Amino acid sequence: MGGQQRVYRERIRSTQSLKKIFRAMELIAASRIGKARSRVTAAAPYARALTRAVSAVATHSNVTHPLTTERTDTSRVAVLVATSDRGMAGAYSASAIREADKLIEKLTAEGKEIALYATGRRAVAFYSFRGRPIVRSWVGESDSPTVEMAQDVADVLLDAFTAPVDEGGVGELHIVYTQFVNMVTQVPRVIRMLPLEVVEGVAPVDEAEALPLYDFEPSAEEVLDSLLPRYVRSRIYSCLLQAGASELAARQRAMHTATENAEDLIRDYTRLANQARQSEITQEISEIVSGADALAGP
């Protein structure tokens, strides 16, 4: 009984240590989630304004651009998967990887060749363990992506889309990330980034009203050359910000649940330890009484 009691006490101490770790990680995630949400909100107006500008140029000019044109000379497709650098975030990374695997399976069935890009050590470890080559990866900034990181990601993917076929050029770019809805809900999403499809157009006008006139200086081609890369960088940065906020929210929720589970384990082990101690005391009393009776006997 004494050995069993010691086992329970050791389990209580180890669970208490884990509880402190879980609680600390929950508080860290809670302190950082506010800033992450503010960054997502702050980036939205610029992204909307840039989308309207690109839509206006595309609508009121007859210019074709490489970033808006379907490539028929290659079947190679780039897939960017955004995951976390660290664990203890529940099913955050697993959900994004699962969504990416569905996309890869679908594209492979269509006869496409996949070129994998990844952000976060979880995706890198997952695909490396399974022997799937990764063209380029970015790690260390999954929960707080910087503008420089997003620009580097966008530049690499833009170069891949505009590169010749013999240099590994791709015909499409898909991004798998987790959209931050609120503190409870984060939804894995898949979007096709390239070739560009601007879905938010300029405000419609009545036929009786005069159509707006646009004068492009120096030319519509140069305006698109400047706007479209900015648009791609802005959207990729927005996706990474959404993924970062989703990671922190998922980690806070997971660590809160882990802390509660640790408290339940401590209560259970404490009850079992008390029961073992009570049984040990009862046994000792029984042995003492039995010894006393034996001595008092004839």
C-alpha positions in Angstrom: 0.0 0.0 0.0 2.8 2.4 0.8 4.4 1.9 -2.6 1.0 2.5 -4.3 0.6 5.7 -2.3 4.1 6.9 -3.4 3.2 6.3 -7.0 0.1 8.4 -6.7 2.0 11.2 -5.0 4.6 11.2 -7.8 1.9 11.4 -10.4 0.3 14.3 -8.6 3.6 16.2 -8.6 4.2 15.5 -12.3 0.7 16.5 -13.2 1.0 19.7 -11.2 4.2 20.6 -13.1 2.4 20.0 -16.5 -0.5 22.1 -15.3 1.8 25.0 -14.6 3.3 24.7 -18.2 -0.2 24.5 -19.7 -1.4 27.5 -17.7 1.6 29.5 -18.7 1.2 28.7 -22.4 -2.5 29.6 -22.2 -1.7 33.0 -20.6 1.0 33.7 -23.3 -1.4 32.9 -26.1 -4.1 35.0 -24.5 -1.7 38.0 -24.2 -0.7 37.7 -27.8 -4.1 37.0 -29.4 -5.3 40.6 -29.0 -2.3 42.0 -31.0 -2.8 39.3 -33.7 -6.5 40.2 -34.1 -5.6 43.9 -34.3 -3.1 43.1 -37.1 -5.7 41.2 -39.0 -8.2 44.1 -38.7 -5.6 46.7 -39.5 -4.6 44.9 -42.7 -8.2 44.6 -44.0 -8.7 48.2 -45.3 -5.5 48.3 -47.3 -6.4 44.9 -48.9 -9.9 46.1 -49.8 -8.7 49.4 -51.3 -6.0 47.5 -53.3 -8.7 45.0 -54.5 -10.9 47.8 -55.7 -8.0 49.5 -57.5 -7.0 46.2 -59.3 -10.7 45.6 -60.2 -11.0 49.1 -61.6 -8.0 48.7 -63.8 -9.0 45.2 -64.9 -12.5 46.3 -65.7 -11.8 49.6 -67.5 -8.8 48.5 -69.6 -8.4 45.8 -72.2 -4.9 44.8 -71.0 -3.9 41.2 -70.4 -1.3 40.5 -67.8 0.8 37.3 -67.1 -0.6 37.1 -63.6 -4.2 37.0 -64.9 -3.6 34.7 -67.8 -4.0 30.9 -67.6 -0.8 29.0 -68.4 -1.2 26.1 -70.7 2.4 25.2 -71.1 2.8 23.4 -67.8 0.8 21.1 -65.5 2.9 22.0 -62.5 0.9 23.5 -59.6 2.3 25.2 -56.5 0.6 24.6 -53.1 1.5 26.7 -50.1 0.5 25.2 -46.7 0.4 27.4 -43.6 0.9 25.6 -40.3 2.4 26.3 -36.9 6.0 26.2 -35.7 5.1 24.6 -32.4 2.6 22.1 -31.2 0.1 22.3 -28.3 -2.4 24.0 -30.5 -5.0 21.3 -30.7 -5.9 20.2 -34.3 -4.8 23.5 -35.9 -1.9 22.2 -38.0 -3.5 18.8 -38.5 -6.7 20.4 -40.0 -4.6 22.5 -42.4 -2.5 19.6 -43.5 -5.6 17.4 -43.9 -7.2 20.1 -46.2 -3.9 20.4 -48.1 -3.9 16.6 -48.7 -7.4 16.7 -50.1 -6.4 19.5 -52.5 -3.2 17.6 -53.5 -5.3 14.4 -54.1 -7.7 16.3 -56.2 -5.0 18.0 -58.3 -3.1 14.8 -58.7 -6.3 13.1 -60.0 -6.5 15.9 -62.6 -3.0 15.0 -63.8 -1.2 17.9 -62.1 2.3 17.8 -60.7 2.5 19.3 -57.2 5.2 21.7 -56.0 5.0 22.0 -52.2 5.8 25.2 -50.3 5.3 25.4 -46.5 5.3 27.8 -43.6 5.7 26.4 -40.1 7.8 23.5 -38.8 4.7 21.3 -38.5 4.2 21.1 -42.2 7.9 20.8 -42.9 8.2 17.8 -40.4 5.0 16.2 -41.8 6.1 16.2 -45.4 9.8 15.5 -44.7 8.9 12.4 -42.7 6.8 11.1 -45.6 9.5 11.8 -48.1 7.6 14.5 -50.0 10.0 17.1 -51.3 9.4 20.8 -50.3 10.6 23.4 -52.8 10.8 26.1 -50.1 9.9 26.6 -46.5 9.7 29.4 -44.0 9.8 28.7 -40.2 10.0 30.7 -37.0 7.3 33.3 -37.5 4.1 31.3 -37.8 2.2 33.0 -35.0 3.4 36.5 -35.8 4.3 36.8 -39.5 6.1 39.9 -40.5 5.7 42.0 -43.7 9.2 40.9 -44.8 8.4 37.3 -44.5 5.1 37.7 -46.4 7.0 39.6 -49.1 9.6 36.9 -49.4 6.9 34.2 -49.7 5.1 36.3 -52.3 8.2 37.0 -54.3 9.2 33.3 -54.4 5.8 32.3 -55.5 5.5 35.1 -58.1 8.9 34.1 -59.5 7.7 30.5 -59.7 4.5 31.5 -61.6 6.4 33.6 -64.1 9.3 31.3 -64.6 9.8 29.2 -67.8 8.8 25.6 -67.7 12.3 24.3 -67.8 13.1 26.4 -64.7 10.3 24.9 -62.7 7.5 27.4 -63.6 4.0 26.6 -62.3 0.6 27.2 -63.9 -1.4 27.7 -60.7 -0.9 28.7 -57.1 -3.1 27.5 -54.3 -2.9 28.5 -50.6 -4.1 26.4 -47.7 -4.5 28.4 -44.5 -6.8 28.7 -41.5 -9.3 31.6 -41.5 -9.8 33.3 -38.1 -13.6 33.7 -37.6 -13.6 34.2 -33.8 -12.0 32.9 -30.7 -13.9 29.6 -30.9 -14.1 29.0 -34.7 -11.2 28.8 -37.1 -11.9 27.3 -40.5 -9.3 25.8 -42.9 -9.6 27.3 -46.3 -8.2 26.7 -49.8 -7.9 29.6 -52.3 -6.5 29.8 -55.7 -4.2 32.8 -55.7 -2.8 32.6 -59.3 -3.8 33.2 -62.0 -5.6 36.1 -60.3 -9.4 36.2 -60.1 -10.5 39.5 -58.7 -13.9 38.8 -57.2 -14.6 42.2 -55.6 -15.5 44.5 -58.4 -16.2 48.2 -58.5 -19.6 49.4 -57.6 -22.1 48.9 -60.4 -23.7 51.9 -62.1 -27.1 52.3 -63.8 -27.3 52.3 -67.5 -28.7 55.8 -67.5 -25.7 57.1 -65.6 -22.4 57.9 -67.2 -19.7 55.3 -67.0 -16.5 56.4 -65.1 -13.6 57.3 -67.3 -10.1 56.2 -66.3 -6.9 57.7 -67.6 -3.8 55.5 -66.9 -0.5 57.2 -66.4 2.0 56.2 -67.7 0.0 53.2 -69.1 -2.5 50.5 -68.1 0.2 47.9 -68.5 2.6 49.6 -66.1 -0.2 50.3 -63.6 -1.0 46.5 -63.6 2.7 45.7 -63.3 2.8 47.7 -60.2 -0.6 46.8 -58.7 -0.8 43.1 -59.2 2.3 42.1 -57.3 1.3 44.4 -54.5 -2.2 42.7 -54.6 -0.6 39.2 -54.3 1.7 40.3 -51.5 -1.2 41.8 -49.6 -3.4 38.7 -49.9 -0.6 36.4 -48.9 0.2 38.6 -45.9 -3.5 38.6 -45.0 -3.6 34.8 -45.2 -0.6 34.5 -42.9 -2.0 37.0 -40.4 -5.3 35.0 -40.3 -3.3 31.8 -39.8 -1.3 33.4 -37.0 -4.4 34.6 -35.2 -6.0 31.2 -35.6 -2.9 29.4 -34.2 -2.9 31.5 -31.1 -6.7 31.1 -30.6 -6.4 27.3 -31.0 -3.4 27.2 -28.6 -5.2 29.2 -26.0 -8.3 26.9 -26.2 -6.2 23.7 -26.2 -4.1 24.8 -23.2 -7.2 25.9 -21.3 -8.7 22.4 -21.9 -5.4 20.8 -20.9 -5.2 22.8 -17.7 -8.7 21.6 -16.8 -7.9 18.0 -17.6 -4.8 18.3 -15.4 -6.9 19.6 -12.5 -9.2 16.6 -13.0 -6.3 14.2 -12.9 -4.9 15.8 -9.8 -8.3 15.4 -8.1 -8.5 11.7 -9.2 -5.0 10.9 -8.1 -5.5 12.7 -4.7 -8.6 10.7 -4.1 -6.8 7.4 -5.0 -3.8 8.4 -2.8 -6.1 9.1 0.2 -7.8 5.8 -0.4 -4.5 4.0 -0.4 -3.4 5.9 2.7 -6.7 5.0 4.4 -6.3 1.3 3.5 -2.7 1.4 4.8 -3.8 2.8 8.1 -6.7 0.3 8.4 -4.3 -2.5 7.7 -1.8 -1.3 10.3 -4.6 -1.0 12.9 -5.8 -4.5 12.1 -2.3 -5.9 12.5 -1.9 -4.1 15.8 -5.2 -5.4 17.1 -4.4 -8.9 15.9 -1.0 -8.8 17.6 -2.6 -7.5 20.9 -5.2 -10.3 20.8 -2.4 -12.9 20.2 -0.5 -11.6 23.2 -3.5 -11.5 25.5 -4.5 -15.1 24.6 -3.7 -18.2 26.7 
